[in-house]
Every structure is written in structure tokens, then in C-alpha cells.
């Protein structure tokens, strides 16, 4: 079924499609490229208006309003003008309004509905699943569903950040949660400028409202660190070009059609093709981070870095030696959402980590869409995490406690190879999406990672933790009498605080 509800005489969209007759690019790639590259132009206009000319600087409130209107206008220009999707606009506008009104009611009534963020999560997951199913009814639906996925994270985080404002016992909140509490409920302009912020509208990363509104009101003018925007743009461009070049030479179909490869070569191709697939995300996310950093969004004055808007640590993932470290460095904004707003929130209600993990993986898989490949990857990923815990608990200590550096280096190298190869195997269903091809690829390597996970579970009761213990206390000799006196006062004070 073809898409409906689009503007018939859309000058911008018509111009883009006309030019594409010469380029002959897939529409999805074309619009992604236009939005990402043109956002630098809009960033430059933003800097001209609010940095160099200081529009409205004599009345700071006026300047803030102008900023919000500008950010909102550019976001709407992309959805309605470039993508020509009225349906996409309606979906984003009314889903956001629903969350805004319900959260405002709860906020004004001191959290009258205690479970509201959970109800909002159920609504948002059902909403995004519906959009995934009906993607053909949305003009440029493949791009718009990506934007809706980013929006789901922002709206759910927003609901919790409002809810936390009325937590009577603040000790129940972590430092992360306290830092993002919304102490002043936003008006509609503030809220929708956050919802339609153009820099991360299509690709993410998502981030909390508190980060956005702090930026819009201050622009981080007193930053003391070099802006990484240019470097991230170059990095993003490199990964995107590499993806397009290498994906043509090493298509995933090679793994399905070719049966003459040796087992070692098949595992290598699993790793290599999986890495090429990641380049697409590295590129898009790096450019999105670059766009934010160009206008000083993402700067953290407390730690003097640009880590508030960050979605991937390429080196951290590619050199990860275990599942836990790899997942921590991949799609960081989504992982922060799942960890801090789903998993930990559920643990606070029900102290069952197994059930919390199951709910978190279900939310993650449903958020991604309805393709069977997503569920194969995420279910297997949960087993990967379980296997990783067993290895870290029973195997790793034998190599990390005081031993020869050579043995530890060998262990680190082996775990690096195993982890990266295992992830190549894991992500194949995420790439091919359907069950038939996913099983065919896994079958071609005899389901070895799955069999190893089962073997670990069978032998887990017979494994023993290492008996070697690290020194529990390190003795430090202080010769300077003045330093001794200072440290003694410090320890005495800390002891007193603990007793109080």
C-alpha cells in the first residue's frame, strides 16, 4: 500500500526528487544525506543569529524564545518540507502531546499517578510497534520510524525526570537521576523545541530534556575544552564512505550462498561483514554528535568534556574483550535509557534481576521493530550476557589475579578474538532480518556460539572461583609529619561523619 497524506505541491520535496533522477540513489539514503549535511548549514545560521550577532541578547528571555522557535522551525522543515510527511508530523505531534498533558497533570498533582511512567512506556512501545507495522502508510516511513524511535526514548525519559521531582526520599535517586530531575515544568514551546530538535531528530542520539534546556538557556559559552565537532564530522564521513564501498564488495549474501568456505573463513566473514554493517551507524552517529557539538550542545562543564551527547565509542567496542564492555560502548544513549529508565526502575519495584533483564530485552526488541531477526539477536544477546557473567566470575579471575603478564596478555588477546567473532555471529539476524536466512547463516557455522553457551550452563555448577586473593589493604608509609597530621584530621572527620 502506498503512502498517503502528503503535500502534493511541496517545492522542497519535489526539487530533491527531481535532482535524484540524475543521482539515482535510493530515496532513504538520499534524504538521510540531505538532512545530515544541510543541518550544518542550519547550525551555521544558528551561530550567526545567536553567537555572533547575539540576537535578542539585551533581553535574555527573548533570545531563548528565538532559539526555541528556530530549533522547532528547522525540525518541522525537515519533517514536513524535506520528507513531505504530514502523517509523520501528526504522529510525532500528538504522541508527544499525549505524554505532555498526562505528565503535566501528574506533575501539578504531586505524582498522583505513581505508575505513570510505566503506563507511558506501554503506550509508547505499542505506538512505535504500530508505526513499524504500518510503515508503508507513512511518507518516507523508513526514515520517520527512526525519528519516532528516538522520540520514544526522549518522551519516556521526560516522564521519569518529571516524576523524580516529587520523590520524597531523595536517597532513592542515584546521582544520575538527581542530575536530570525537571524542577520546572516546561511550556509547550520549550517542550516541542526539545521534541523536534533538528540535530538528532532522525538519527539520535536521544538525550534528556534537562540537557537540552540548559543548553538553550546558556549555550555553554564558557567551555574550556576544544570543540570536537570537526573531528567527529571527518570520522563520520570516513565510516560512511567505507560502509558504502565495502558493503558492495562483501555483501551478506556471500554467507548465505557460498558453501565452499572453510569454517575459519566463515567466522572471519561473520566478523568482517558485521564490522562493515556497524560502519553505517558509526558514521551517522558521529555526524549527529558533530552537529550537536558544533553549537556547543553536549558540553559538560563539571567534567569539562563533550560526553553528554554521545552514542558510540568505536575503539571501545572494536577492542572489547567481553560482552559487557562491548554493549556499554554501543548505542550508548539507548543503553542508558534501557539501564536507567527500564532495568533499574523495575529493580526498584521488584528485586528480581532475571525478570528485569527479560523486560528490558523485550522493550528493546519491541522498540526496534517487528522483524524476527531483531528478536533472534536480542534473545541470543541475553544468553551472551549470562555466559559473560559466568566467564567473568569463574574464569577471568584466574588470569587477572597476580600472575605473569605474558599469560594475561594471551588471555586478553584470546577474549578479544572470541568476543568480536561472537558479535559477528550475533548481529547477522539483525542484518538479514528474516528467520530463514538467519538460521541458514548460523547453521553454516554449526551454531557453535550457541553450543558453547549451553556447555557453559551445563558445567557452571562444577566451576569454582579462584582461591587466590588480592591484598585487602595496602600499607602506605608517610614520612612527612605535616602530611600525617592532615591525613589524620581527614580520617577523624570521616569517622565522625559515619557515626553521625
PyMOL commands that set and color helices and strands:
alter all, ss='L'
color gray80, all
select helices_A, chain A and resi 11-23+27-52+60-82+86-108+116-133+135-137+141-166+170-172+175-179+188-195+198-200+209-218+229-249+253-257+263-294+314-318+323-328+332-349+353-368+372-395+397-400+405-426+428-432+435-444+448-462+481-499
alter helices_A, ss='H'
color red, helices_A
deselect
rebuild
show_as cartoon
